[in-house]
Amino acid sequence: MSSTTDKLKGLANEAVGNVKQGVGKVTGNDHLVVEGKAQELKGEAQRTVGEAKDGLKSAADSLLGRK
């Protein structure tokens, strides 16, 4: 997966997770709150992977003299 794809999927999972948490809190559904938090954390991890890929590519480009 490309870094952009990782970051976009991560942001989407974070957003959906936050919505699930909000709905779960409003409806008193603890399971939905926990599911939302797990999805939010998954999204954060995906986004971090995408950012790390960008950083590695940048470092490789610098070492190889590419812009």
Secondary structure, DSSP 8 states (H G I E B T S, - for coil): --HHHHHHHHHHHHHHHHHHHHHHHHHT-HHHHHHHHHHHHHHHHHHHHHHHHHHHHHHHHHHTT--
